[in-house]
């Protein structure tokens, strides 16, 4: 079951990435940021559970950056780097 959950988290992040690469998703959009946040939170939880600390660091920071950017949007400011 962990593998299925891990695949779901990875697919969410990859959908966001592919969407940007193919010009279908704006990297400063709520959709992009939510896909990244949810996907990275799923993978962070699994990394924590499995004590994979490098993966935990990567996904944890990914989640924090995505959450921060969503907070900036909620405050009416564009995420950093969205110029």
Buried (B, 14 or more C-beta within 10 A) or exposed (E): EEEEBBEEBBBBBEBBBEBBEEEEBEBBBEEBBBBBBBBBBBBBBBBBEEEBEEBBEBBBEBBEBBBBBBEBBEEEEEBEEEE
